[in-house]
Amino acid sequence: MLQTEYLVDSLAAVSIDAPSADYVDLQKIILAREVETAIFQHPPSSIAFPPVKVGTNAKLVFAIGIKEVAWPQLKSPVRFIVSIESDGRRRVAFRATLNPRKLESDRAWVRHKLDLSKFAGQSIKLVFTTKVGWRRSTEYAWAGWANPRIIHKVAVVSKPRRHDRQPHIFLLTADALPARYLGCYGHPEIQTPGLDQLAAEGVLFEQAWSQSCMTLGSYVSILTGLHSHEHGVSREWQAFPVAKTNLATALKQRGYHTTFAVSSRELSGRENYLDRIFDEVLRTLSNPMQDGAVTNRQFIRRFEQRPDRPCFSWIHYFDVHPPSMPPAPFASMYYAGDPTESRNEYLPSEIGRIRSVESALVVRAVLPLLESGQAVAEVIDILEDTVAVLKDRSDFKPDLAEHVLNLGARAMRGESRDQFGEWLRHQTKVMRDGRVPNELLQWIKEIIKLLERTEQDITSWLNGVVDFRYPLAVYGGTVTYLDSQIAAFVSHLKDQDLYDQSLIIFTAPHGEILESPRLPYQHFLLAPDTLHVPLIMKLPAHHDVKPGVRINGVIDLIDLFPTIMDIQRLPHSFKLSGVSRWNQINQGEDILPRESFATGPHHVSHSVCRPPYLLVDKQPAIHLETFHAVVSGANEVLYDTSSGEVYSDDLPGVVEKLRKSLDEWRKRTGITAP
C-alpha cells in the first residue's frame, strides 16, 4: 500500500537546535503565487524528526525556498542540508544553496526528490539544517521547507474495525464564509460538491443568520445560545465566559468526551479559556493559520484514540479566511491568464486595500477622521486594551498589542515597555476625552507603516496584480479547497462506519465582505455578507427525517445549542435566548416569519433582519465617531438582500417597522453603550 508520512504533522515532537524558539515554525508560505504548508527555519538551526520506519520504493519529496518579502533584503545565501541518521551514523544526503536576491531561478519553490530506497526496512531519523557562510549575516534569511513528506510502500496491516455505535456530534466550522458562495446556496460558478452532497443527505437552512460579525463573539454565541450583550464578548481577543452554560460543558455533563481541533493561532494561541470547557484542545501547529488537511490529519489521529463513549468534536477550518490562497490546482481554478498584465486591468486600486492585520485595517480606514482631530470609538477600545497588555493588567491581547511587542523598541518609540505603556495610556485617555493628540496620531501612522512588512509577507501573492477579479477568483478557490477537506473528513467517517449514527453540522461564525466601495475584504461590519451564513445538518440515521430538505425562515446560530440537545434526545432546561428548531427539522417545515438581531464589534452597532431586509444602526448612546459609520457610509443603513440595494439616505417605508423592532429589542434587553 502506498503511504505518505507528512513530516509537518510531527513538528510538535521534533528536537530543535536553534538560538531561539521562534527560529522554527509551521507556516503557509507563498512564493511566486504557489502556496505550501512549510516549515519555516531561520538559520542557523537544525530540526531532528522522530524516527520513521522506511518502506520500499521510498522517496523524500520536498521543496526549498526563501520568503518572497525577504528577497530584496537577504544578506547571505542560505544553505539547506538534509542528513539521515541510521545505524548510529549521520550522513549528509542533500545540500543546496539559494540566493533569490541575485538569482532569478531561486525566486520560487525549488522542488526535490530524495531516493530513500536503500533504507528500506530500516528506522531512520531525518535532520533538516539551514545555515549561512562563516561570519555571514543571517538577516532576512527566512528559509522554508515546503510540505516535506516520505512516500513509500508499506505492508498492509489489517486492524480489527472498532465497533462503535455512539451518537457522535461533529461541528464543522469555516471562518469568513458567506452562504451565497456555496453551490448548494446557488452560486453559479464555485464548485462545492462535498457540501452539496452533505446537504442532499441532510437538511439545509436557507436563512441562517449569525449574531455577530466577529469570530470569537459568534463562536461564543453558538456555544452558549446567548447574544453578545448577554455573554459579554464583543472583541476578538476576549476570553470565553466559562461561567456561562455552554454546549461543550452540557454535553460533557451528559457523558460526552469533548474535543476542539483548531486551525488558527487566533483561537488556539491566545488566552481565551476554550481549553477550560473542552476535554481536549488540539492546538494549531501552524502560524497564523493552518491548512485544513493538516487539521484533518491531526484530528483523525487523535479521534482514533477516543474513549468508548459519545464524542462532541468541533473541527475549525480557516482555509477560506482572506487574504489566504489555496494550493494548486485550486488557486487557478476560477481564473485564467496573468493578473499582472495591463490588458487585464480591473479596479487595480482595490488590490492595495486588501489588508491582513485586522487592527491596522480598522485604524487605517478611519485615519482621515483621526487626522481631522475626531476620536473614534473602536480605535479607543483597541488602544486601551493594548495599554492593558503593556501594563501587565491583561493577558487578552488585541493583534495590535501582539505586533507592538514583537516589533519591540521600533514600535515603542525607543522606550521600555512600561514607559511606552504609560505614554500610550495618557495619549489614549486624551482621545477618550474627545481630542486626538498629534503625538498619538504620528505614532499610529508609524505603526501602520511598520506593519506593512508583516502584511506584505501574507499578501505577497498580490504583488504586481492589477486585476481585482483575481483575488475574488482566488477566494472562490479557497471555498472549493475547503469543500474538498470537508468531503475528505466525511469520507473518513463513512470508511470507519461512523457516518450514519453521527450528527454532522456545518456552518460559519461569520461571512466576509469581499467587494465594497469603501473597504473590501473585511468582516467588521454588520451586513448581509457577514451575517447570512451557511447551515447544513446531517441527522443521525435513526431520525426518520427526509433527506435533502431545505428549510426557509430565519434560524439564528444561537438556536444550535438547544437544537442539538433535542436532536440527541438530551433533556435540558437551560435559560437561553436561542430556541430549538427540532420540531421544524423533524417535520420538514419552514420556520415562521421572525426577526434576527445581531451586535457589531465593540457593541457599537446593532442590526435587525427580517428577510429580505437587514437594518443596521449605530448604538444611540455612543456619541463618538465610529468605524461602523465610516465604512457603512452612515449611522443607519438598510440592505435589501433580494435586490442587492443598499440605502443610507431616503430609506424606504419598510424601515419604520424595523426601527421599531430594533428599538424594542434594545429596550427589552437593556442594552446600553459600553
Secondary structure, DSSP 8 states (H G I E B T S, - for coil): -EEEEEGGGGGGG-EEE-SSGGGEEEEEEEETTEEEEEEEE-SSEEEE---EE--EEEEEEEEEEE-GGGTTT--S-EEEEEEEEETTEEEEEEEEEE-TTT-GGGSS-EEEEEE-GGGTT-EEEEEEEEE-STT---TT--EEEEEEEEEEE---------------EEEEEESS--GGGSGGGT-SS---HHHHHHHHTSEEEEEEE-SBSSHHHHHHHHHH---HHHH---STT----TTS--HHHHHHHTT-EEEEE--BHHHHTS--SGGGTSSEEE--SBSSB--HHHHHHHHHHHHTT--SS-EEEEEEE-TTSTT----TTGGGTT--S-TTSGGG-BSGGGGGG--S-HHHHHHHHTHHHHHTT--BHHHHHHHHHHHHHHTTS-S---HHHHHHHHHGGGGTTT--HHHHHHHHHHHHHHHHTT---HHHHHHHHHHHHHHHHHHHHHTGGGTT--BTHHHHHHHHHHHHHHHHHHHHHHHHHHHTT-TTT-EEEEE-S---B---SS--SB--S-SHHHHEE-EEEE--TTS---TTEEEEEEEEGGGHHHHHHHHTT-------SS---HHHHHHT----S--EEEE-GGG-EEEEEETTEEEEEE-TT--SB-HHHHHHSSSEEEEETTT--EESSS--TTHHHHHHHHHHHHHHHT----
